[in-house]
């Protein structure tokens, strides 16, 4: 549920944006004040399919962070995007965000009939490109390869666990547990038992393979961030009822969980055509990071 007090402040900011009459200096992002206000209203509406959506980009890490930020501090989220759009200094807590000119130049490639996407082929909304691409581009200290500035970029869009922690820490959250492993995929039943309980009182970002949502197909290498958005159950039984020694049969047990991924908070393992067996889930699971709520 979105923080009600912070949502009231966010709504006031959106109303102020909608009523502004200063358009000329804001054209560079390819979206005017009314269009941006509409998209911001959608993002803070709380509807299950209204959340930050990476579209055809590789911005799953920033999307996971923005999903949590909107719930706890929608006012920070809205002010940050409006300031970026207006060309003012933008901050996320203690972090100053100053995207390079190529992020905005990419926005300028929009056609006059394609107000909702930047560019149309990327299928990403202006509000998401402004917020997520700007954050990823302004983290060069976190990326040894290149600055992220185009929807087709993949390597420069990679979000390492350290990057995600830096973003959460900037807005006041703390890391409670990190059992991800970037080098060797060591995560297994033990790591899942460790990370799952933190979802009840904070946020759990899981590093997974997108094949987790594709039945038994696809690579199981880590390539995607999701946010655990409800308790995990095994064969319909809460995972809290299991222990390291008392675990179900990996090959026959099925996993149910509600997660945020690809802009949809209702996406869940229980909604896939074939429930993933626990063995497949664990092959796709590469640990997670538990954060406190954002104050």
Secondary structure, DSSP 8 states (H G I E B T S, - for coil): ---HHHHHHHHHHHHHHHH----GGGGGGS--HHHHHHHHHHHTS--TT-S---TTSS-HHHHHHHHHHHHHHHHHHHHHHHHHHHTS-EEETTEEE---HHHHHHHTT--TT-TTSSSGGGT--HHHIIIIIHHHHT-GGG-SS----STT--GGG---HHHHHHHHHHTT--EEEE---SSS----HHHHHHHHGGGGTSEEEEEE-GGGGSTT-S--S--EEEEE-S--EETTEEGGG--SSS---TTT-BEE-BEEBTTBTT-BGGGSSS--BHHHHHHHEEEEEEE----
